[in-house]
Amino acid sequence: MKYPTRNEVAKVKTFYRICAGFLFFFSALEVLLVCFIMFIEPFELIMLSGVFIGLVLSHISGSVVFTSFAPKYLLFTHGAKSDN
């Protein structure tokens, strides 16, 4: 499968970058809180999945916030650039 490049897709609009920033903040906070809970509570395997999900969500939303593009493996979700 050939992934599109950043030159072939449109940037994410500002409204969606703001929403992604909101998600980035809370997913980063979630990772920190779950790591804190892992130290003060007995170990549960579900805690590791919470950290993993938070890291993936913060990676994707952080990429959108700071670069205006999704990660390379999600660039197919962007629309094509308009010639206007």
ZICOR-V120740 format. One record per backbone hydrogen bond with DSSP energy under -1.0 kcal/mol. CO is the residue of the C=O (numbers start at 0). NH is the residue of the N-H. If there is no record, write none. Layout:
co=<CO CO>
nh=<NH NH>
This chain:
co=<4 7 12 13 14 15 16 17 18 19 20 21 22 23 24 25 26 27 28 29 30 31 32 33 35 36 43 44 45 46 47 48 49 50 51 52 53 54 55 56 57 58 59 60 61 62 63 67 70 71 73 74 78>
nh=<7 80 16 17 18 19 20 21 22 23 24 25 26 27 28 29 30 31 32 33 34 35 36 37 39 40 46 48 49 50 51 52 53 54 55 56 57 58 59 60 61 62 63 64 65 66 67 11 73 74 76 77 9>
